[in-house]
């Protein structure tokens, strides 16, 4: 239990002092707003506003793991396909986040830029 707390704390501070992902981000597609927040020591991203009202409340980014230099691995949910895909998050600058989703061992990729609100 103590180890989980220490890992969560270290992860939290790595987020806050390298590039703070917490906050609200406007997605490139679907006119959605994703809010990254820490809950129980884990950062995840949930849709809080969308043109498609049925998507509000869906956790679209989970299992975030810091790689290095402001890059993170995670899982991203596609509400249309109703499944998670591997993804990477990388800061282009403090207000722009590159979201790259991939499937089939990286054979198919889609890259989006989200903007901080």
Buried (B, 14 or more C-beta within 10 A) or exposed (E): EEEEEEEBEEBBEBBEEBBEBBEBBBBBEEEBBBBBBBEEEEBBBBBBBBEEEEBEEBBBBBBBEBEEEBBBEBBBBEBEEEEBBBBBBBBEEEEEBBBBBBBEEEEEBBEBEBEBE
